[in-house]
Amino acid sequence: MGGRRNVLRNASRNHKRSFRNVFVHRDLQQQEASLPGTRKSVLISTTTQIPQEKHLREIVKLAKVSRILTLFCHQNADPDSLCSAFALKSLIEKTAPGTEVRIASPGGISAPTKYLIRNLGLAIPERKPLNKIGVAVLVDTNNLGQLGAELSREIIESSTPLVVVDHHHEHPEMKERISVEIIDSTSSSTAEIVAQLYEIAGVSVEEKLAEALLAAIFVETRYFTLATQRTFENVAKLASAGADPKKIPILLVAPTTRSERIARLKAAQRLKVEIAGDWLLVATEVGSYQSSAARALLPLGADVSMVGGKVKAGVRVNLRSTQKFHRSTGIHLARDVAIPLGKELGGSGGGHPTAAGLMVKGTVDEALDTCIRLLKTLTDKAKVQA
């Protein structure tokens, strides 16, 4: 048993690689390469976003050594996280035969995602991993805090190899713990990254999984309004694999429950409006459906919405902003708000430029007030710079 642990530990150490979509000048690359003890990295420009074959090979090698691999979805898993996990499971099973691949969603699954998964004929995964984790793969998140304190601590304190496949802004505190990292923050979705991994591996995507990936991209790009040329190229390949774009809305459209509609109305009823220069910031509290409420407040006139709620793990805050706010101010909700405030408030945060979330300690009022203060400071700075 001790020998296997040593093999896994060595495999993890020997495969510390990263894939980051950041532009790096040649002289900086040479400078980093000359530093003793520098973690080996693959730094590429934003013009070449497709992950290289070596990254997939490293994941496959870890899977073959461990023989067990667990794919972890983030809290309140959305279609991008869960559909990507199902597709990755199939890909790893085909490229590393004999590996037992599991999916776990410790923080639960959103109601719309459950509706989609059942419509696709896929099974709802376990909340927690059964027995041994093997290789831990974070799907659509690069933050262990999304797995809950106990599981996060277990992975951090063990020699479990940690892999990240994600499209969110990179979480700085995770760098040294990760064995293999495929992060492309310019990608529309994690599903798009997974679709590219299939192409790299030379493996055909099953029709059901092609539909799952297409549905995830459809949702994550807000019905293709945030899609890029590369997104449509990948969507065309998924359609060629059997995914029918006309079916996706039918698979996704779950009837809005009365509870969700009540939560949205209560959020609007309780909301507090703050003016920051030319922008309207709104904050409110509801006991459930915080993400749905945050989305619903933007069409009402908010430039940024913050919806908090008390949950078992502490306080959850969902943040949303309009594209106009992001383009005009340059404020990235994950990088500039969720990640730093998550750390400051004893929790964690992450997300995208216009959609992010926090899971922190304290009270809902404290969390929302802190978000408002930071956003006002950031908008003031943006105004001065403009």
C-alpha positions as CSV (number, residue, x, y, z in Angstrom):
1,M,0.0,0.0,0.0
2,G,2.9,2.4,0.9
3,G,4.5,1.6,-2.4
4,R,1.4,2.6,-4.3
5,R,1.2,5.9,-2.4
6,N,4.8,6.6,-3.3
7,V,4.1,5.9,-7.0
8,L,1.1,8.3,-6.9
9,R,3.1,11.0,-5.0
10,N,6.0,10.7,-7.6
11,A,3.5,10.8,-10.5
12,S,2.0,13.9,-9.1
13,R,5.3,15.6,-8.6
14,N,6.6,14.6,-12.0
15,H,3.6,15.9,-13.8
16,K,3.3,19.5,-12.4
17,R,2.4,21.3,-15.6
18,S,0.1,24.2,-16.3
19,F,-1.9,25.4,-19.3
20,R,-2.7,29.1,-19.0
21,N,-4.0,31.5,-21.6
22,V,-2.0,34.5,-20.8
23,F,0.3,36.5,-23.2
24,V,3.9,36.2,-22.1
25,H,6.8,38.0,-23.7
26,R,9.8,35.8,-24.8
27,D,12.2,37.5,-22.4
28,L,9.9,36.7,-19.5
29,Q,9.7,33.1,-20.5
30,Q,13.5,32.8,-20.7
31,Q,13.8,34.5,-17.3
32,E,11.4,32.1,-15.6
33,A,13.1,29.1,-17.2
34,S,16.5,30.2,-15.7
35,L,15.1,30.4,-12.1
36,P,16.2,27.4,-10.0
37,G,13.2,25.3,-8.7
38,T,10.7,27.1,-11.0
39,R,7.6,25.0,-11.5
40,K,7.5,23.7,-15.1
41,S,4.8,25.5,-17.0
42,V,3.5,25.8,-20.5
43,L,2.8,29.5,-21.1
44,I,1.1,30.3,-24.4
45,S,-0.4,33.3,-26.1
46,T,-4.1,34.0,-26.4
47,T,-3.9,33.2,-30.1
48,T,-3.3,29.5,-29.4
49,Q,-5.9,28.4,-27.0
50,I,-6.2,24.7,-27.8
51,P,-4.7,22.5,-25.1
52,Q,-1.8,20.4,-26.2
53,E,-1.8,16.7,-26.4
54,K,0.8,16.4,-23.6
55,H,-1.7,17.8,-21.0
56,L,-4.2,15.0,-21.8
57,R,-1.4,12.4,-21.8
58,E,-0.4,13.5,-18.3
59,I,-3.9,13.2,-17.0
60,V,-4.2,9.7,-18.6
61,K,-0.9,8.7,-17.1
62,L,-2.1,9.7,-13.6
63,A,-5.3,7.8,-14.1
64,K,-3.5,4.6,-15.2
65,V,-1.2,4.7,-12.2
66,S,-4.0,5.4,-9.7
67,R,-6.7,3.2,-11.4
68,I,-9.3,5.4,-9.7
69,L,-10.2,8.9,-10.7
70,T,-12.9,11.2,-9.3
71,L,-14.4,14.1,-11.2
72,F,-15.7,16.8,-8.8
73,C,-18.3,19.4,-9.8
74,H,-18.6,22.7,-8.1
75,Q,-21.3,23.8,-5.6
76,N,-24.9,23.9,-7.0
77,A,-23.5,22.3,-10.2
78,D,-24.6,23.9,-13.5
79,P,-24.8,22.3,-16.9
80,D,-21.3,23.3,-17.8
81,S,-19.8,21.5,-14.8
82,L,-21.9,18.4,-14.8
83,C,-22.1,17.8,-18.6
84,S,-18.4,18.4,-18.9
85,A,-17.8,15.8,-16.1
86,F,-19.9,13.2,-17.9
87,A,-18.0,13.8,-21.2
88,L,-14.7,13.7,-19.4
89,K,-15.6,10.4,-17.7
90,S,-16.3,8.7,-21.0
91,L,-13.1,10.2,-22.5
92,I,-10.8,9.0,-19.6
93,E,-12.5,5.5,-19.6
94,K,-11.6,5.2,-23.3
95,T,-8.1,6.6,-23.1
96,A,-7.2,4.9,-19.8
97,P,-9.0,1.5,-20.0
98,G,-9.5,-0.2,-16.6
99,T,-9.6,3.1,-14.7
100,E,-12.7,3.4,-12.4
101,V,-14.0,6.9,-13.1
102,R,-16.6,8.5,-10.8
103,I,-18.4,11.8,-10.6
104,A,-19.2,13.5,-7.4
105,S,-21.0,16.7,-6.7
106,P,-20.5,17.5,-3.0
107,G,-22.3,20.9,-3.1
108,G,-25.4,19.5,-4.9
109,I,-26.8,20.2,-8.3
110,S,-29.0,23.0,-9.5
111,A,-32.7,22.2,-10.3
112,P,-32.4,23.2,-14.0
113,T,-29.3,21.0,-14.3
114,K,-31.1,18.0,-12.8
115,Y,-33.9,18.5,-15.3
116,L,-31.4,18.6,-18.2
117,I,-29.5,15.5,-17.0
118,R,-32.7,13.5,-16.6
119,N,-33.8,14.6,-20.1
120,L,-30.5,13.4,-21.5
121,G,-31.0,10.0,-19.8
122,L,-28.0,10.4,-17.6
123,A,-27.8,9.4,-13.9
124,I,-27.6,12.0,-11.1
125,P,-24.2,11.5,-9.5
126,E,-23.4,11.0,-5.8
127,R,-22.9,14.0,-3.6
128,K,-19.7,12.6,-2.0
129,P,-17.1,10.2,-3.4
130,L,-17.3,6.6,-2.5
131,N,-14.3,5.4,-0.5
132,K,-11.0,6.2,-2.3
133,I,-10.7,9.4,-4.4
134,G,-7.7,8.3,-6.5
135,V,-6.9,11.2,-8.8
136,A,-9.0,14.3,-8.0
137,V,-10.2,16.3,-11.0
138,L,-11.9,19.7,-10.5
139,V,-14.3,20.3,-13.4
140,D,-15.4,23.9,-14.1
141,T,-13.8,25.2,-11.0
142,N,-10.2,25.7,-9.9
143,N,-11.0,26.3,-6.2
144,L,-11.0,23.4,-3.7
145,G,-13.2,25.5,-1.5
146,Q,-16.1,24.6,-3.8
147,L,-15.9,21.0,-2.5
148,G,-16.6,22.0,1.1
149,A,-14.2,22.4,4.0
150,E,-13.8,18.8,5.1
151,L,-13.2,17.3,1.6
152,S,-11.0,20.3,0.6
153,R,-8.8,19.7,3.7
154,E,-8.6,16.0,3.0
155,I,-7.3,16.6,-0.5
156,I,-4.9,19.4,0.5
157,E,-3.4,17.3,3.3
158,S,-3.0,14.1,1.2
159,S,-0.8,13.1,-1.7
160,T,-3.8,12.9,-3.9
161,P,-2.9,14.1,-7.4
162,L,-5.0,17.2,-8.3
163,V,-6.1,18.0,-11.8
164,V,-8.0,21.1,-13.0
165,V,-10.0,21.4,-16.2
166,D,-11.7,24.9,-16.2
167,H,-12.4,28.1,-18.0
168,H,-12.7,30.5,-15.0
169,H,-10.1,33.1,-13.9
170,E,-7.2,31.3,-12.3
171,H,-7.2,31.0,-8.5
172,P,-3.8,32.1,-7.2
173,E,-3.8,30.1,-4.0
174,M,-4.2,26.8,-5.9
175,K,-1.1,27.0,-8.1
176,E,1.3,25.0,-6.0
177,R,-1.1,22.2,-5.2
178,I,-2.1,21.3,-8.8
179,S,-0.5,18.5,-10.6
180,V,-1.9,19.1,-14.1
181,E,-3.8,22.2,-15.1
182,I,-5.8,23.0,-18.2
183,I,-7.3,26.4,-17.7
184,D,-8.4,28.6,-20.6
185,S,-10.2,31.7,-19.4
186,T,-10.8,32.8,-23.0
187,S,-12.9,29.7,-23.6
188,S,-16.7,30.2,-23.6
189,S,-17.1,27.2,-21.3
190,T,-15.5,24.2,-19.8
191,A,-17.6,22.1,-22.2
192,E,-15.8,23.7,-25.1
193,I,-12.4,22.7,-23.6
194,V,-13.6,19.1,-23.1
195,A,-14.8,19.0,-26.8
196,Q,-11.3,20.0,-27.8
197,L,-9.8,17.3,-25.7
198,Y,-11.8,14.7,-27.6
199,E,-10.5,16.0,-30.8
200,I,-6.9,15.9,-29.5
201,A,-7.4,12.3,-28.3
202,G,-8.8,11.3,-31.7
203,V,-11.9,9.9,-29.9
204,S,-15.4,10.3,-31.2
205,V,-18.0,11.9,-28.9
206,E,-21.1,9.8,-28.3
207,E,-24.3,11.4,-29.5
208,K,-25.8,11.8,-26.0
209,L,-22.6,13.4,-24.7
210,A,-22.3,15.6,-27.7
211,E,-25.8,16.9,-26.9
212,A,-24.8,17.3,-23.2
213,L,-21.7,19.4,-24.2
214,L,-23.8,21.5,-26.7
215,A,-26.4,22.2,-24.0
216,A,-23.7,23.3,-21.6
217,I,-22.2,25.7,-24.2
218,F,-25.7,27.0,-25.1
219,V,-26.4,27.9,-21.4
220,E,-22.9,29.1,-20.6
221,T,-22.8,31.5,-23.6
222,R,-26.3,32.8,-22.7
223,Y,-27.8,31.3,-25.8
224,F,-24.6,32.1,-27.9
225,T,-24.6,35.8,-27.2
226,L,-21.2,35.4,-25.6
227,A,-19.9,32.9,-28.2
228,T,-16.8,33.3,-30.2
229,Q,-15.7,32.0,-33.6
230,R,-14.0,29.1,-31.9
231,T,-17.3,28.4,-30.0
232,F,-19.2,28.0,-33.3
233,E,-16.5,25.8,-34.8
234,N,-16.7,23.5,-31.8
235,V,-20.5,23.6,-31.9
236,A,-20.4,22.5,-35.6
237,K,-18.2,19.5,-34.6
238,L,-20.6,18.5,-31.9
239,A,-23.5,18.8,-34.4
240,S,-21.6,16.5,-36.7
241,A,-21.3,14.0,-33.8
242,G,-25.0,13.8,-33.7
243,A,-26.1,16.7,-31.4
244,D,-29.2,18.4,-32.7
245,P,-29.2,22.1,-31.9
246,K,-33.0,22.2,-32.3
247,K,-33.4,19.8,-29.4
248,I,-31.3,21.8,-26.9
249,P,-34.0,24.3,-25.9
250,I,-36.4,21.5,-25.3
251,L,-33.9,19.6,-23.1
252,L,-33.2,22.8,-21.1
253,V,-36.5,24.5,-20.6
254,A,-37.7,23.4,-17.2
255,P,-40.9,25.1,-15.9
256,T,-40.0,27.8,-13.4
257,T,-41.3,26.5,-10.0
258,R,-43.5,28.6,-7.8
259,S,-40.8,28.6,-5.2
260,E,-38.3,30.1,-7.6
261,R,-40.7,32.8,-8.8
262,I,-41.5,33.7,-5.2
263,A,-37.7,33.9,-4.4
264,R,-37.3,36.3,-7.4
265,L,-40.2,38.5,-6.2
266,K,-38.9,38.6,-2.6
267,A,-35.5,39.6,-3.9
268,A,-37.0,42.5,-5.8
269,Q,-39.2,43.5,-2.8
270,R,-36.2,43.6,-0.4
271,L,-33.7,45.1,-2.6
272,K,-31.4,48.0,-1.7
273,V,-30.2,50.3,-4.4
274,E,-26.8,52.0,-4.4
275,I,-25.6,54.6,-6.9
276,A,-22.0,54.4,-8.0
277,G,-21.4,57.2,-10.5
278,D,-23.4,56.3,-13.6
279,W,-24.1,52.7,-12.3
280,L,-26.9,51.2,-10.3
281,L,-25.8,48.5,-7.8
282,V,-28.5,46.5,-6.1
283,A,-28.2,44.1,-3.2
284,T,-30.8,41.8,-1.6
285,E,-31.3,38.6,0.4
286,V,-33.3,35.5,-0.2
287,G,-33.2,32.0,1.4
288,S,-32.9,30.1,-1.9
289,Y,-32.5,30.6,-5.7
290,Q,-29.9,33.3,-5.2
291,S,-28.4,32.8,-8.6
292,S,-31.8,32.9,-10.3
293,A,-32.7,36.1,-8.4
294,A,-29.4,37.7,-9.3
295,R,-30.0,37.1,-13.0
296,A,-33.6,38.3,-12.8
297,L,-32.6,41.7,-11.4
298,L,-30.5,42.8,-14.4
299,P,-33.5,43.1,-16.8
300,L,-35.2,45.2,-14.1
301,G,-32.6,47.9,-14.5
302,A,-29.6,46.9,-12.3
303,D,-26.1,47.2,-13.7
304,V,-24.7,44.9,-11.0
305,S,-26.8,42.6,-8.8
306,M,-25.7,41.0,-5.5
307,V,-28.0,38.4,-3.9
308,G,-27.0,36.8,-0.6
309,G,-28.4,33.9,1.4
310,K,-27.6,31.8,4.4
311,V,-26.7,28.2,3.6
312,K,-25.2,25.3,5.6
313,A,-21.7,26.2,4.7
314,G,-22.0,29.9,5.6
315,V,-23.1,32.7,3.4
316,R,-23.5,32.5,-0.4
317,V,-23.5,35.6,-2.5
318,N,-24.2,35.5,-6.3
319,L,-23.1,38.5,-8.4
320,R,-24.1,39.4,-11.9
321,S,-23.4,42.4,-14.1
322,T,-24.4,43.6,-17.5
323,Q,-21.9,43.3,-20.4
324,K,-22.1,47.1,-20.7
325,F,-20.9,47.5,-17.1
326,H,-18.0,45.1,-17.7
327,R,-16.9,46.7,-21.0
328,S,-17.1,50.3,-19.7
329,T,-15.4,49.8,-16.3
330,G,-13.1,46.8,-17.0
331,I,-14.3,45.3,-13.7
332,H,-14.1,41.5,-13.7
333,L,-16.5,40.2,-11.0
334,A,-14.4,37.1,-10.3
335,R,-10.9,38.6,-10.4
336,D,-11.7,42.0,-8.8
337,V,-14.5,41.1,-6.4
338,A,-15.3,37.4,-5.7
339,I,-11.8,36.0,-5.3
340,P,-10.3,38.8,-3.1
341,L,-13.4,39.1,-1.0
342,G,-13.7,35.4,-0.6
343,K,-10.2,35.4,0.9
344,E,-10.9,38.4,3.1
345,L,-14.1,37.0,4.5
346,G,-12.7,33.6,5.4
347,G,-14.1,31.7,2.5
348,S,-13.6,31.4,-1.3
349,G,-14.9,33.0,-4.5
350,G,-14.6,32.7,-8.2
351,G,-16.4,33.0,-11.6
352,H,-16.4,35.0,-14.7
353,P,-16.2,38.7,-15.7
354,T,-20.0,39.2,-15.5
355,A,-21.1,36.3,-13.2
356,A,-19.4,35.3,-10.0
357,G,-20.0,33.9,-6.5
358,L,-18.8,33.8,-3.0
359,M,-19.1,31.3,-0.1
360,V,-17.9,33.1,3.1
361,K,-18.3,33.2,6.8
362,G,-20.2,35.9,8.8
363,T,-23.6,37.4,8.1
364,V,-25.4,38.1,4.8
365,D,-25.5,41.8,5.6
366,E,-21.7,41.9,6.2
367,A,-21.0,40.1,3.0
368,L,-23.3,42.3,0.8
369,D,-22.1,45.5,2.4
370,T,-18.5,44.5,1.8
371,C,-19.3,43.8,-1.9
372,I,-21.0,47.1,-2.3
373,R,-18.0,49.0,-0.7
374,L,-15.5,47.3,-3.0
375,L,-17.6,47.8,-6.1
376,K,-18.0,51.5,-5.3
377,T,-14.2,51.8,-4.9
378,L,-13.6,50.0,-8.1
379,T,-16.1,52.1,-10.1
380,D,-14.5,55.3,-8.7
381,K,-11.1,54.1,-9.9
382,A,-12.5,53.2,-13.3
383,K,-14.0,56.7,-13.6
384,V,-10.7,58.4,-12.8
385,Q,-8.8,56.2,-15.2
386,A,-11.3,56.9,-18.0
